[in-house]
Amino acid sequence: MKKFTILAAAAAATFATPAFAQDDGTGDNGGFFIGAVGGYDVINLEEGGNDADDTGLVYGLTAGYDVDTGKAIIGIEAEVTDTTISDDVGDAGLDIYGGVRLGYEMDDNDIIYVKAGYSNVDIDFVDNLEGIRVGAGFEHNFGGFVGRFEYRYSNYNVSDVLLIDVNGNRHQAVFTLGAKF
């Protein structure tokens, strides 16, 4: 019985400690996160004076780790998305992204941020396209969960793959809902 009482007291102290940490009014926006991404996707190809757009929906998963340094957030993130964009030329398929994120804590729950990194998109009719992605967004944290809205721009090496002078870029406006650990 004595062992049970000690075990119960230790368990109660362990589970009560996180509640005390939440009551002090300070937010910690660091740690691991995982989320579902969804939004609007525009792929644009420019050749000479010609310009063609194709639109659809983007959806996928993201994960990463943020370090809270006070008012600044420094993080890494990875993302895998797909799109509904498909035409006669080829399916703009799986997009894999890895990059860094720098943010400013507006208050305990709100962050504005910029991001940049490497993007690799699978196209059915040619080799994968590689490029850079830059973006900016807003994040709100609520009770261990996170909501984000961000705009991002990607530019791909279409000219290197097709061997013609084509600028291939992508614009996305996405929402992310996820959890922080």
C-alpha positions in Angstrom: 0.0 0.0 0.0 2.9 2.3 0.8 4.4 1.7 -2.7 1.0 2.5 -4.3 0.7 5.8 -2.3 4.2 6.9 -3.3 3.5 5.9 -7.0 0.2 7.8 -7.0 1.8 10.9 -5.5 4.6 10.8 -8.0 2.1 10.4 -10.9 -0.1 13.3 -9.6 3.0 15.6 -9.3 4.1 14.6 -12.8 0.7 15.4 -14.4 0.1 18.5 -12.4 3.4 20.2 -13.4 2.4 20.9 -17.0 -0.7 22.6 -15.8 1.4 24.9 -13.5 3.6 25.8 -16.5 0.5 26.8 -18.5 -0.8 29.1 -15.8 2.1 31.5 -15.8 1.0 33.4 -18.9 4.1 32.9 -21.0 4.0 31.1 -24.2 6.6 28.7 -25.6 6.4 28.5 -29.3 9.3 26.1 -29.7 9.2 22.3 -30.2 8.1 19.8 -32.8 5.0 20.4 -35.0 3.1 18.4 -37.5 0.1 19.5 -39.6 -2.1 19.1 -42.6 -1.7 21.6 -45.5 -4.4 22.7 -47.9 -5.0 25.6 -50.2 -4.9 27.2 -53.7 -2.2 26.4 -56.2 -1.2 28.3 -59.4 1.4 27.0 -61.8 2.7 29.6 -64.3 4.8 29.0 -67.4 6.3 31.9 -69.3 8.0 31.6 -72.7 8.9 34.7 -74.6 5.8 36.8 -74.6 3.5 33.9 -73.9 2.1 33.2 -70.4 0.0 30.2 -69.3 -1.5 29.5 -65.9 -3.1 26.4 -64.5 -4.9 26.4 -61.1 -6.0 23.8 -58.6 -5.8 22.7 -55.0 -2.8 21.8 -53.0 -2.9 19.3 -50.1 -0.4 17.5 -48.0 1.6 17.2 -44.7 4.2 19.3 -43.0 6.5 18.7 -40.0 9.3 20.5 -38.3 11.0 21.9 -35.2 11.1 25.5 -33.9 13.4 27.0 -31.3 11.9 29.8 -29.3 14.7 32.3 -28.5 12.6 34.9 -26.8 10.9 37.1 -29.4 12.5 35.2 -32.3 11.6 31.8 -33.7 14.2 29.8 -35.7 13.0 26.5 -37.3 13.4 23.8 -39.9 10.5 22.2 -41.7 9.8 19.6 -44.3 6.7 19.2 -46.4 5.2 16.8 -48.9 2.3 18.0 -51.0 0.3 17.0 -54.1 -1.9 19.0 -56.3 -5.1 18.6 -58.4 -3.4 20.3 -61.3 -3.1 18.0 -64.3 -3.2 18.6 -68.0 -2.2 17.1 -71.4 1.4 17.9 -70.9 1.9 16.1 -67.6 0.8 15.8 -64.0 2.3 18.3 -61.6 2.7 15.7 -58.9 4.4 15.3 -55.6 6.2 18.3 -54.3 8.9 17.8 -51.6 10.1 20.9 -49.7 12.7 21.4 -47.0 13.7 24.7 -45.5 14.1 27.2 -42.7 11.7 29.5 -41.0 12.4 32.7 -39.2 9.7 34.3 -37.1 8.8 37.1 -34.7 6.6 36.5 -31.7 4.0 39.3 -31.8 2.6 37.9 -28.5 2.4 34.6 -26.7 0.2 33.0 -29.4 0.9 34.9 -32.6 3.9 34.7 -34.9 4.7 36.3 -38.2 7.4 34.6 -40.3 9.3 34.2 -43.5 10.6 31.0 -44.9 13.0 29.8 -47.7 14.2 26.4 -48.9 14.6 23.8 -51.6 11.6 22.4 -53.6 11.5 19.3 -55.8 8.4 18.6 -57.9 7.7 15.4 -59.8 6.5 15.9 -63.3 5.3 12.9 -65.3 6.7 13.7 -68.7 10.2 14.9 -67.6 12.8 14.6 -64.8 11.9 16.2 -61.5 12.0 20.0 -61.4 14.2 21.6 -58.7 13.9 25.1 -57.4 13.6 27.5 -54.5 10.6 28.4 -52.4 10.2 31.6 -50.4 7.2 32.6 -48.4 5.7 34.6 -45.6 2.9 33.8 -43.1 1.0 34.2 -39.9 0.7 31.5 -37.2 -1.7 31.4 -34.2 -1.2 28.9 -31.4 -4.1 27.7 -29.3 -4.0 25.0 -26.6 -1.3 22.8 -28.2 -2.7 23.2 -31.7 -1.5 25.6 -34.4 -3.2 27.3 -37.3 -1.2 29.0 -40.1 -1.9 31.0 -43.2 0.9 31.6 -45.7 1.7 32.7 -49.2 4.6 31.0 -50.9 6.4 31.4 -54.3 8.5 28.7 -56.0 10.7 29.0 -59.0 11.8 25.9 -60.9 14.6 24.9 -63.3 12.2 24.3 -66.2 14.7 25.7 -68.8 17.5 23.3 -67.6 15.2 20.3 -68.0 13.4 21.2 -71.2 16.4 22.9 -72.8 14.2 25.9 -73.9 13.9 29.3 -72.4 10.9 28.8 -70.1 10.3 30.4 -66.6 8.3 28.0 -64.4 6.9 29.3 -61.2 4.3 28.5 -58.6 2.1 30.6 -56.3 0.3 29.1 -53.4 -1.9 30.4 -50.6 -2.3 27.7 -48.0 -3.8 27.0 -44.5 -2.2 24.6 -42.1 -3.8 23.0 -39.1 -1.6 21.0 -36.8 -0.3 20.2 -33.3 2.8 21.3 -31.4 4.7 19.0 -29.0 
